[in-house]
Amino acid sequence: MMRSALVVMVLLVITGGAVSCKRGLPPSDFVNDSLKGQQLAQTKYRLLKQGVVGNSTGFTLLWVPMSRPTESEARRDMVNRLKQEGIDLKGLPVSYANATRERGGFSLLGLIATPRITLTADIVEILEQPQTAGSPTEQPYMVTSVDVDDVPQGEVIPNKNRYAVVIGIERYRRDLPNVNFASHDAKVMREYLTKRLGFSEQNVVSLVNDHAAKSDMEKYLEYWLPEHVDNDSTVLIYFSGHGAPNLKSNEGYILPYDGDPTYLDGTGYSLKRLYETLEKSPAKEVVVMLDSCFSGTGGRSVMSKGLRPVVISVENPVLAGGKTVVLTASSGVQSSSTYNSKSHGLLTYFLLKGLQGSADQNKDGKIDLSEVYTYLRPQVEIVARQEFNNEQTPQLLGSPAMLNKAIMLIGWAP
C-alpha cells in the first residue's frame, strides 16, 4: 500500500512540474474583466498600484482531495495585500490591467502537494467605462493624482452643525460634451469637507453623474437640508458641471444629469430657485461654490443649438439682503476652464490649493472664505490667460454684510 502511494506521489511531482502557462484572467466576483490594448486606452482610469503580486496556495492530500487554488482565491489574496498597504478596493470599480496567471509546478512536503498560482497585475480604478459602439466619442483622458489630492493630515475639530451637498456631473444622459474631471472634483471636495473642514460624514451628501438627476437635487436641496439644519448651521453647496443660459428669462441654470439645455424650464435647476431655497432654510450662513459657467460660450457651459452666447448674471436680488455667499468660477460673460494637467476644474484646483493651506497668508492656522477668494482669484486669472488664452475672473457675490463677515472654513472655534 505504501509503495503504491509513493508511486502516485512521484507521478504527481513529475506531471505538475511540467505545467506552466500564462493567460489573461477570466471575470471575477471582485473586479471587471481584465482590460488590454485598445480597450484600456479608451478607458478613463487611475493607476492604484503597479506590478502587484498575489499568491494563493491550495493543499491537496494525495488520498483525500481538498480545495484547490483558483484565480478567485489569488485575487482575494491580492486585494487583502493591497488593503494592508492602505489601498482599500471595496466599492471601487477596479480591473486587473494586463493581469496574467502563472501556474507553477507542485512542491512536495511530506504527503501534501501544494500547487501554486501567482498573479501579477497593474491595479487600476475604472473611472469611466469605454464608449460603446454608436455612442459619442471624446478624447480619452486619465485622472492623475496631483498635489491638492493629498488632504493635509491633522486634528480636525468636528462641527455637527455643518451640512453640505456636493454635486459633480462629468457625463450627461443626453449627447452633451463631458465635463472632464467633474466627478473627481466632487470626490476630492468631499474629502476636504470631512477631513479638513470638520463636516461629519453623515452631514455630507454626494450627487455624482447619474445620481445627480433633477429629482435628486430637489430631494436633497429642498427637503433633506431643511429637515436637518437649524439656526446654528452652516450650509455649503458645491457644484462642478455644466451651466446653461435661459434666454427667455435671462437666468442661469445648473444642468442636472438628465437636463436638456433646450428645455431648461422643465429640466434645469435655476440659480434663482437655488438661492431662494437656501434663503428659506433656517441656516445662519450659506456658501455656494460653482465651478461652472452660464454664458453658453463653451468650457463648462452649454446651450441649445443655433443660439448665440449671452451675458448671464449669476447674481440675484435674493443675495442682496440675504445670508448666502456665492463663489463662481467666472463672470457672466466668460467661460470656465478645465485644468487638464491638474485633473480638476481650474477654480476647483485653486480652491483646494487654498484650503490645503496656501490661502492662510497670515499663518494663523485659520482660513476663511475671503482669504480663499483673495488667494485663488489672481491664480485662476493668470493660469487662464497663460495656458488657455482665456479671460476667467472668479466672483464672490453676496450682501455687503456677508462679504465682510469672516465665514470660517478652517480653524473655527467651538
Summary of the structure (lengths in Angstrom):
residues: 414
radius of gyration: 26.9
end to end distance: 79.6
largest distance: 96.3
contacts: 1329
relative contact order: 0.10
helix: 32%
strand: 25%
